[in-house]
Amino acid sequence: MKILLVNPEFPETYWSFRHALPFEGKRCVFPPLGLMTVSSLLPRSCERRLIDLNVERLKDAHIEWADMVFITGMLAQKVSLHETVKRCKQLGKKIVLGGPYVTSTIEGLPDADHIFQGEAETTLPQFFEDLKRGETKRTYKAPERPPLSISPIPDFGLVDVKKYSNMSVQYSRGCPFSCEFCDIIEIYGRSPRTKSNRQILAEFDALMELGWRGPLFIVDDNFIGNKKNVRLLLPDLIEWQRKNGYPFSLLTEASVNLADDDQLLVAMKEAGFRRVFLGIETPVEESLKEAQKTQNRGNLLHSVRKIQSRGMEVMAGFIVGFDNDPEDIFERMIDFIRASAIPMAMVGMLNALPDTQLWKRLEREGRLLGNDATGNNTLTSLNFIPKMDAEKLVNGYKTIMRTIYKPSEYYRRALDSLQRTPQEIPEAHQYHGFNAVKAFARIAFTLGVLDSERREFWRFFLHALHKHHDRMTEFLRHAAMAYHFRKLNESYGDT
């Protein structure tokens, strides 16, 4: 059987880094890890191809080759997902749908032959058994969440790694907290399940054998959700990285209480973690309480600086639109982002995602609007009635975005971040020799010659070169990111 795996296109978002990728000569940030894992779950007799619409076009010839088309997607990919299903159906192909969007949406799903809700480690093998007997069902949903001990090594060789700026692996699923707006706990549960040390190191080995060197994102929604197992994993990660010469610069997502664990911070630094994304959300204590984000209550600035002091750049998510946000939330948000020296600050409007506790509360209160959730909270469309005047909320949000992504603002935070994140191990990257020259030339020409903000770029570049000459890859990455966020903000305009 011939299986075509298709990853729908992401729209332009914070995470797309669409305006920064050309500087690196890359097409997309991350490969479709879910589909690569699905590929490893297919029977060995299956021929398989993967088309990622974020790096290449889906041709009719690709679809006609296949006996069956497997499509996955997140909420942000739903437009492309619907279009892809329609096109494949027009060519008479059987469609199998899965992924987070299919699992949690309350919208009408496209016309697919088979729907997989939840994780597929147990249901996909069952599907192929049913297929042999001619007894397949339309919907498959595992009665319980599978242990990750049965999750295979993803089929990394199915993609061209040269088209991506980062590779990714997954260590755990689930999060122990109960944030009201979050859909992760609804999809993956509140009891984090992890892979074994042997499994995760086997994935590291597979990527190294494939020739990958550089950033490796451990894509867990909360890497430290199961602290007990993480403490057992880190010594093995440290040993592997040392033995192999630190080929990967690690980044991940974690909860803010990472700052409370000195031993964990030291071990993550020794393992080569260079960046961590935190869900800070807001500096307003009352709004954190409303969102049931108790793990963030305390001195957030102190927590950020402590993590930075261990050599890890902090990236973070922020939200405006909580019921308890005060009138001056916008100024307080800007002040916090400045003081925390977080260059990559993803500020978004609160969005009620389907089946979350927030969605259910707003539904009870009669405050949900007809607008569907988009999965992109950096748009200024609301899908619920806020307590603050909606026009004031939207205008205040735009003020934050215009302010924090001014080149002078971003570059100042980037310089402060470099100063606060001392490094002892050189960062693994892909830019050596001619590749490094090309990347620098693209950035210098676009930002230093063509761009209207070229003076700010050269001021940042010369300052960073003087103070951090041994970290050129990092500060050039920041220059590219500053450009992406500014262009992203401009492209959204008054949406």
MIVEX-360199 format. One record per residue (C-alpha): residue in three letters; x, y, z. Coordinates in Angstrom, 3 decimals. Each point is the difference from the previous one (the first is absolute). Example, Ala and Ser with C-alpha at 12.3 -4.5 7.8 and 13.67 -1.06 7.14 Angstrom:
// MIVEX-360199
residu|east|north|up
ala|12.300|-4.500|7.800 .
ser|1.370|3.440|-0.660 .
//
This chain:
// MIVEX-360199
residu|east|north|up
met|0.000|0.000|0.000 .
lys|1.203|3.513|-0.867 .
ile|-0.516|2.574|2.767 .
leu|0.368|3.736|-0.592 .
leu|0.466|2.027|3.202 .
val|-0.872|3.697|-0.313 .
asn|0.756|2.816|2.435 .
pro|-2.262|3.029|-0.743 .
glu|1.385|3.509|-0.276 .
phe|0.306|2.278|3.022 .
pro|-1.108|3.614|-0.446 .
glu|2.373|2.834|0.774 .
thr|0.359|-0.013|3.795 .
tyr|2.463|0.737|2.799 .
trp|1.302|-3.569|-0.243 .
ser|0.231|-0.098|-3.800 .
phe|3.118|2.244|0.012 .
arg|-0.850|0.514|-3.668 .
his|1.883|3.286|-0.337 .
ala|3.112|-1.339|1.752 .
leu|0.397|-3.350|-1.761 .
pro|1.263|1.393|-3.340 .
phe|3.090|1.348|1.762 .
glu|0.879|-3.589|0.912 .
gly|-0.938|-1.395|-3.392 .
lys|-2.693|-2.147|1.658 .
arg|-3.639|-0.635|-0.905 .
cys|-1.548|-0.888|3.360 .
val|0.861|-0.044|3.698 .
phe|-1.001|-3.514|1.078 .
pro|-0.721|-3.222|-1.878 .
pro|-3.380|-1.737|0.561 .
leu|1.013|-2.206|2.929 .
gly|-3.502|-1.465|0.385 .
leu|-0.092|-1.306|-3.567 .
met|3.538|-1.366|0.277 .
thr|-1.158|-1.930|3.071 .
val|-3.101|-1.225|-1.850 .
ser|2.249|-1.184|-2.814 .
ser|1.888|-2.205|2.461 .
leu|-3.316|-1.485|1.145 .
leu|-0.976|-1.095|-3.509 .
pro|0.447|-3.654|-1.016 .
arg|3.430|-0.628|-1.484 .
ser|-1.605|-1.085|-3.276 .
cys|-1.330|3.519|-0.596 .
glu|1.740|2.351|-2.391 .
arg|-0.059|3.515|1.376 .
arg|0.665|3.560|-1.047 .
leu|-0.322|3.217|1.996 .
ile|-0.950|3.378|-1.439 .
asp|0.354|2.990|2.292 .
leu|-1.927|2.874|-1.568 .
asn|2.185|2.402|1.973 .
val|3.006|-0.930|-2.147 .
glu|-1.442|-1.288|-3.300 .
arg|-3.159|-0.090|-2.110 .
leu|-2.363|-2.948|-0.024 .
lys|-0.241|-1.151|-3.614 .
asp|-2.761|-2.074|-1.549 .
ala|2.644|-2.608|-0.795 .
his|0.715|-0.384|3.728 .
ile|-3.674|-0.625|0.735 .
glu|-0.525|-2.317|-2.973 .
trp|2.963|-2.122|1.134 .
ala|-1.670|-0.828|3.319 .
asp|-2.570|-2.604|0.967 .
met|-0.815|1.929|3.177 .
val|0.789|3.518|1.262 .
phe|0.744|0.669|3.669 .
ile|-0.447|3.646|1.052 .
thr|0.617|1.538|3.404 .
gly|-0.148|3.541|1.298 .
met|-0.240|2.464|2.838 .
leu|-2.769|2.570|0.369 .
ala|2.120|2.650|-1.721 .
gln|0.253|-2.265|-3.072 .
lys|-3.726|-0.618|-0.410 .
val|-0.497|2.072|-3.171 .
ser|2.766|-1.837|-1.848 .
leu|-1.196|-3.327|1.456 .
his|-3.526|0.464|-1.362 .
glu|1.358|1.014|-3.412 .
thr|2.316|-3.015|-0.126 .
val|-2.776|-2.446|0.899 .
lys|-2.285|1.458|-2.666 .
arg|2.689|-0.284|-2.652 .
cys|0.878|-3.594|0.871 .
lys|-3.670|-1.021|0.050 .
gln|-0.485|1.513|-3.457 .
leu|2.721|-2.347|-1.217 .
gly|-1.830|-2.953|1.548 .
lys|2.356|-0.780|2.876 .
lys|-0.858|-1.449|3.394 .
ile|0.776|2.512|2.739 .
val|1.206|-0.676|3.536 .
leu|-0.077|3.020|2.346 .
gly|1.673|0.408|3.384 .
gly|1.773|2.500|2.221 .
pro|-0.894|2.639|2.623 .
tyr|-2.494|1.914|-2.170 .
val|-2.001|-3.118|-0.804 .
thr|0.127|-1.087|3.645 .
ser|-1.230|3.188|1.646 .
thr|-2.036|1.923|-2.572 .
ile|-3.729|0.500|0.354 .
glu|-0.256|1.202|-3.593 .
gly|-1.178|-2.182|-2.832 .
leu|2.834|-2.191|-1.215 .
pro|0.710|-0.452|-3.701 .
asp|-1.226|-3.082|-1.808 .
ala|2.593|-2.593|0.999 .
asp|-0.318|-3.780|-0.153 .
his|1.667|-0.573|3.357 .
ile|0.460|2.289|3.018 .
phe|2.642|-0.578|2.684 .
gln|-0.573|1.904|3.228 .
gly|2.743|0.120|2.589 .
glu|3.307|-1.820|-0.134 .
ala|0.433|-2.715|-2.614 .
glu|2.549|-2.435|1.475 .
thr|-2.720|-2.572|0.729 .
thr|-2.756|0.969|-2.441 .
leu|2.052|0.100|-3.199 .
pro|1.157|-3.636|0.270 .
gln|-3.618|-0.935|0.739 .
phe|-1.108|1.860|-3.143 .
phe|2.294|-2.069|-2.202 .
glu|-1.218|-3.208|1.632 .
asp|-3.565|1.080|-0.760 .
leu|1.032|0.894|-3.545 .
lys|1.246|-3.536|-0.587 .
arg|-3.375|-1.365|1.092 .
gly|-1.979|2.598|-1.919 .
glu|-1.551|1.267|3.241 .
thr|1.344|3.552|0.365 .
lys|-1.893|2.609|2.025 .
arg|-0.381|3.677|-0.770 .
thr|1.200|1.160|3.429 .
tyr|2.846|-1.336|2.107 .
lys|0.664|1.227|3.513 .
ala|2.165|-1.780|2.550 .
pro|-1.879|-0.859|3.221 .
glu|2.999|1.272|1.987 .
arg|3.118|2.054|-0.664 .
pro|2.813|-2.306|-1.124 .
pro|3.304|-0.351|1.857 .
leu|2.824|1.638|-1.946 .
ser|2.048|-3.162|0.393 .
ile|-1.810|-1.265|-3.129 .
ser|0.688|3.131|-2.057 .
pro|2.535|-0.764|-2.763 .
ile|3.003|2.001|-1.161 .
pro|-1.426|2.523|-2.485 .
asp|0.822|-0.555|-3.647 .
phe|2.404|2.960|-0.153 .
gly|1.346|-1.073|-3.385 .
leu|-3.373|0.726|-1.603 .
val|0.798|3.733|-0.208 .
asp|2.848|2.009|-1.464 .
val|1.578|1.380|3.169 .
lys|1.793|2.723|-1.989 .
lys|-3.336|1.779|-0.520 .
tyr|-0.571|0.505|3.749 .
ser|1.696|2.294|2.477 .
asn|-0.663|-2.307|2.984 .
met|-0.567|-3.683|0.612 .
ser|-2.319|-1.223|2.746 .
val|-0.598|-2.928|2.328 .
gln|-2.679|-0.650|2.601 .
tyr|0.773|-1.256|3.491 .
ser|-3.338|0.358|1.785 .
arg|-3.704|0.677|-0.468 .
gly|-2.279|1.690|2.506 .
cys|0.363|2.677|2.680 .
pro|-0.762|-0.164|3.743 .
phe|-1.528|3.487|0.167 .
ser|-3.559|1.145|-0.739 .
cys|0.242|3.341|-1.827 .
glu|-3.532|0.987|-0.960 .
phe|0.784|1.051|-3.581 .
cys|2.220|-2.961|-0.923 .
asp|-1.112|-2.894|-2.197 .
ile|3.104|-2.130|0.607 .
ile|-1.389|-1.509|3.191 .
glu|-3.260|-0.804|-1.804 .
ile|1.798|-1.816|-2.827 .
tyr|2.938|-1.618|1.804 .
gly|-1.062|-0.046|3.638 .
arg|1.423|1.259|3.283 .
ser|2.218|-2.997|0.753 .
pro|3.115|0.528|-2.134 .
arg|1.183|-3.183|-1.718 .
thr|3.604|-0.253|-1.126 .
lys|2.166|-2.078|-2.277 .
ser|2.836|-1.986|1.528 .
asn|3.549|1.313|-0.029 .
arg|0.892|-2.691|-2.513 .
gln|-2.773|1.141|-2.361 .
ile|0.956|3.663|0.014 .
leu|3.716|-0.733|-0.447 .
ala|-0.839|-2.297|-2.908 .
glu|-1.768|2.960|-1.640 .
phe|3.071|2.174|0.633 .
asp|2.138|-2.711|-1.619 .
ala|-2.327|-0.180|-3.013 .
leu|0.196|3.752|-0.595 .
met|3.763|0.036|0.374 .
glu|0.358|-2.881|-2.465 .
leu|-2.199|1.946|-2.412 .
gly|2.600|2.773|0.134 .
trp|-1.927|2.532|2.055 .
arg|1.996|2.526|2.015 .
gly|-1.506|3.054|1.656 .
pro|-3.235|0.917|1.817 .
leu|-2.103|-2.862|1.338 .
phe|-3.381|0.862|1.467 .
ile|-1.384|-2.339|2.666 .
val|-3.602|0.830|-0.849 .
asp|-1.652|-0.992|3.286 .
asp|-2.622|2.469|1.138 .
asn|1.671|-0.169|3.410 .
phe|3.376|-1.711|0.002 .
ile|0.108|-0.024|3.814 .
gly|-3.590|-1.196|0.428 .
asn|1.356|-3.285|1.356 .
lys|2.979|1.284|1.991 .
lys|0.845|-3.392|1.439 .
asn|0.614|-1.508|-3.434 .
val|1.741|3.110|-1.347 .
arg|2.519|-0.184|2.844 .
leu|0.755|-3.577|-1.063 .
leu|0.278|0.981|-3.663 .
leu|2.349|2.981|0.279 .
pro|3.157|-1.889|1.133 .
asp|-0.326|-2.228|-3.085 .
leu|-0.553|3.025|-2.247 .
ile|3.098|1.659|1.473 .
glu|2.094|-3.113|-0.602 .
trp|-1.305|-0.374|-3.590 .
gln|0.674|3.642|-0.870 .
arg|3.507|-0.087|1.462 .
lys|0.855|-3.267|-1.726 .
asn|-1.164|1.336|-3.370 .
gly|1.461|3.497|0.306 .
tyr|-3.278|1.846|0.656 .
pro|-1.442|-0.293|-3.538 .
phe|-3.395|1.360|1.115 .
ser|-1.005|3.283|1.597 .
leu|-3.096|-0.913|1.984 .
leu|-3.106|2.112|0.467 .
thr|-3.333|-0.856|1.563 .
glu|-3.149|1.262|1.722 .
ala|-0.433|-0.100|3.764 .
ser|-2.026|1.464|2.829 .
val|1.406|2.948|1.980 .
asn|0.559|-2.139|3.090 .
leu|3.129|-1.242|-1.777 .
ala|1.656|2.955|1.753 .
asp|-0.731|-1.571|3.408 .
asp|2.232|-3.015|-0.659 .
asp|3.719|0.877|0.078 .
gln|1.114|-3.570|-0.607 .
leu|-2.200|-0.275|-3.082 .
leu|1.262|3.319|-1.383 .
val|3.632|-1.033|0.373 .
ala|-0.644|-3.365|-1.661 .
met|-1.862|1.591|-2.931 .
lys|2.895|2.377|-0.576 .
glu|2.483|-2.884|0.031 .
ala|-2.212|-1.897|-2.460 .
gly|0.224|2.867|-2.482 .
phe|-3.390|1.700|0.408 .
arg|0.357|3.477|-1.483 .
arg|-3.563|1.314|-0.118 .
val|-3.250|-0.678|1.819 .
phe|-3.510|1.265|-0.763 .
leu|-2.036|0.926|3.085 .
gly|-3.731|0.621|0.222 .
ile|0.219|3.154|2.114 .
glu|-3.364|1.353|-1.255 .
thr|-0.281|3.123|2.167 .
pro|1.677|1.936|2.818 .
val|-3.431|0.560|1.607 .
glu|-0.508|-2.267|3.013 .
glu|-3.814|0.155|-0.183 .
ser|-0.005|-1.093|-3.643 .
leu|2.334|-2.911|0.760 .
lys|-2.389|-1.092|2.726 .
glu|-2.942|0.280|-2.398 .
ala|1.837|-2.165|-2.544 .
gln|0.811|-2.592|2.708 .
lys|3.685|0.544|-0.748 .
thr|1.103|-0.419|3.593 .
gln|3.499|-1.156|-0.977 .
asn|0.735|3.555|-1.226 .
arg|-0.977|1.847|3.132 .
gly|3.045|1.566|1.624 .
asn|2.906|2.128|-1.207 .
leu|-0.068|-0.661|-3.737 .
leu|2.869|2.353|-0.788 .
his|2.202|-1.797|2.508 .
ser|-0.931|-3.362|-1.556 .
val|0.859|1.183|-3.517 .
arg|3.348|1.445|1.086 .
lys|0.920|-3.150|1.863 .
ile|-0.589|-2.147|-3.083 .
gln|1.970|2.462|-2.116 .
ser|2.879|-0.139|2.473 .
arg|0.339|-3.713|-0.792 .
gly|0.734|0.801|-3.640 .
met|-3.490|-0.533|-1.390 .
glu|-1.646|2.709|-2.054 .
val|-3.626|0.411|1.037 .
met|-2.700|0.176|-2.661 .
ala|-3.504|0.521|1.309 .
gly|-3.694|0.165|-0.716 .
phe|-2.197|2.820|1.313 .
ile|-3.771|0.556|-0.130 .
val|-2.251|3.027|0.301 .
gly|-3.767|-0.175|0.309 .
phe|-0.499|-1.661|3.380 .
asp|-3.061|1.108|1.956 .
asn|2.228|1.316|2.796 .
asp|2.362|1.991|-2.204 .
pro|0.226|3.578|1.355 .
glu|-0.244|3.119|-2.151 .
asp|3.780|0.373|-0.058 .
ile|0.704|-3.617|-1.049 .
phe|1.581|1.123|-3.276 .
glu|2.578|2.255|1.657 .
arg|0.707|-2.653|2.635 .
met|0.517|-2.638|-2.672 .
ile|2.456|2.175|-1.914 .
asp|1.896|0.850|3.193 .
phe|0.255|-3.662|0.992 .
ile|1.271|-1.090|-3.422 .
arg|2.629|2.749|0.082 .
ala|1.145|-0.798|3.528 .
ser|0.132|-3.753|-0.638 .
ala|2.193|0.319|-3.126 .
ile|-2.126|-2.475|-1.931 .
pro|0.618|0.753|-3.691 .
met|-2.389|-2.614|-1.403 .
ala|-3.166|0.999|1.834 .
met|-3.143|-1.475|-1.535 .
val|-2.831|2.258|1.130 .
gly|-3.453|-1.128|-1.019 .
met|-3.654|0.709|0.543 .
leu|-1.807|-2.463|2.233 .
asn|-1.702|-2.559|-2.231 .
ala|-2.576|-2.516|1.211 .
leu|1.024|-3.361|-1.440 .
pro|-2.624|-2.741|-0.429 .
asp|-0.577|-2.341|2.931 .
thr|2.251|1.930|2.402 .
gln|-1.187|1.038|3.440 .
leu|-0.018|3.609|-1.223 .
trp|-2.258|-0.920|-2.917 .
lys|-2.407|-1.788|2.304 .
arg|-0.097|2.892|2.495 .
leu|-0.611|2.619|-2.670 .
glu|-2.687|-2.186|-1.537 .
arg|-1.766|-0.219|3.376 .
glu|0.261|3.786|0.341 .
gly|-1.402|0.576|-3.495 .
arg|3.162|1.818|-1.126 .
leu|1.137|-2.134|-2.938 .
leu|-0.251|1.641|-3.407 .
gly|-0.594|-1.691|-3.329 .
asn|3.621|0.478|-1.060 .
asp|1.818|-3.314|-0.121 .
ala|3.295|-0.433|1.815 .
thr|2.914|0.398|-2.389 .
gly|2.873|-1.391|2.017 .
asn|1.883|3.234|-0.743 .
asn|-0.302|2.328|2.981 .
thr|2.094|2.747|-1.581 .
leu|-3.003|1.046|-2.070 .
thr|-2.268|2.683|1.424 .
ser|-3.309|-1.787|-0.521 .
leu|-1.886|-0.999|3.157 .
asn|-2.169|-3.095|0.311 .
phe|-1.518|1.013|3.336 .
ile|-1.324|3.130|1.701 .
pro|2.781|1.430|2.227 .
lys|-0.586|1.905|3.232 .
met|2.148|2.890|-1.241 .
asp|-1.426|2.098|-2.837 .
ala|0.882|-1.989|-3.135 .
glu|1.292|2.997|-1.958 .
lys|2.225|1.049|2.875 .
leu|1.315|-3.554|0.333 .
val|0.852|-0.268|-3.686 .
asn|1.633|3.440|-0.134 .
gly|1.985|-0.694|3.155 .
tyr|1.178|-3.297|-1.423 .
lys|1.157|1.727|-3.184 .
thr|1.902|2.515|2.112 .
ile|1.882|-2.846|1.692 .
met|0.886|-1.584|-3.333 .
arg|1.121|3.255|-1.612 .
thr|2.147|0.808|3.023 .
ile|1.757|-3.271|0.758 .
tyr|0.842|-0.715|-3.648 .
lys|1.482|3.386|-0.798 .
pro|3.588|-0.873|-0.996 .
ser|1.483|2.166|2.763 .
glu|-2.159|-1.774|2.615 .
tyr|0.681|-3.509|-1.278 .
tyr|3.746|0.548|-0.413 .
arg|0.291|1.440|3.513 .
arg|-1.651|-3.094|1.459 .
ala|2.178|-2.254|-2.139 .
leu|3.177|1.672|1.275 .
asp|-1.215|-0.240|3.586 .
ser|-0.878|-3.670|-0.543 .
leu|3.463|-0.769|-1.392 .
gln|1.538|1.713|3.016 .
arg|-2.126|-2.018|2.439 .
thr|0.578|-3.430|-1.598 .
pro|3.674|-0.899|0.462 .
gln|1.187|-2.859|-2.201 .
glu|2.755|-2.538|0.467 .
ile|-0.827|-2.386|-2.853 .
pro|-0.051|1.355|-3.594 .
glu|-3.480|-0.184|-1.531 .
ala|-0.483|-2.765|-2.552 .
his|-1.166|1.381|-3.340 .
gln|0.128|-0.658|-3.734 .
tyr|1.844|3.115|-1.068 .
his|3.615|-0.720|-0.796 .
gly|2.175|1.133|-2.873 .
phe|-1.932|1.092|-3.091 .
asn|-3.397|-0.539|1.668 .
ala|0.940|2.474|2.720 .
val|1.164|2.570|-2.555 .
lys|-3.251|-0.319|-1.980 .
ala|-2.196|0.340|3.073 .
phe|1.887|3.076|1.184 .
ala|-0.094|1.574|-3.459 .
arg|-3.778|-0.451|-0.234 .
ile|-0.568|1.570|3.419 .
ala|2.474|2.855|-0.537 .
phe|-1.422|0.895|-3.420 .
thr|-3.675|-0.206|0.980 .
leu|0.214|1.554|3.451 .
gly|3.115|2.127|-0.383 .
val|-0.554|1.397|-3.501 .
leu|-3.588|-0.346|-1.218 .
asp|-1.953|0.305|3.233 .
ser|-1.199|3.383|1.267 .
glu|1.185|-0.979|3.510 .
arg|3.559|-0.687|-1.137 .
arg|1.544|2.407|2.507 .
glu|-1.499|-1.970|2.880 .
phe|1.316|-3.232|-1.517 .
trp|3.570|1.279|-0.299 .
arg|-0.121|1.499|3.502 .
phe|-1.108|-3.385|1.366 .
phe|2.475|-1.950|-2.127 .
leu|3.038|2.052|0.978 .
his|-0.919|0.005|3.689 .
ala|-0.615|-3.765|0.000 .
leu|3.208|-0.642|-1.945 .
his|1.989|1.998|2.542 .
lys|-1.552|-1.626|3.079 .
his|-0.839|-3.492|-1.301 .
his|2.282|-0.651|-2.987 .
asp|0.080|-3.717|0.844 .
arg|-3.807|-0.279|-0.333 .
met|-0.551|1.381|-3.488 .
thr|-2.458|-2.742|-0.968 .
glu|-2.232|0.956|2.920 .
phe|-0.094|3.732|-0.584 .
leu|-0.514|-0.387|-3.750 .
arg|-2.910|-2.315|0.813 .
his|-1.440|2.790|2.125 .
ala|0.349|2.468|-2.859 .
ala|-1.928|-2.373|-2.262 .
met|-2.659|-0.524|2.669 .
ala|-0.379|3.757|0.536 .
tyr|-0.676|0.365|-3.711 .
his|-2.540|-2.862|-0.002 .
phe|-2.001|1.357|2.918 .
arg|-0.063|3.529|-1.388 .
lys|-1.163|-1.205|-3.423 .
leu|-2.542|-2.317|1.598 .
asn|-1.408|2.877|2.005 .
glu|-0.153|2.197|-3.106 .
ser|-1.736|-2.711|-2.030 .
tyr|-2.757|-0.392|2.603 .
gly|-0.685|3.742|-0.150 .
asp|-3.526|0.647|1.232 .
thr|-1.274|-3.596|-0.178 .
//
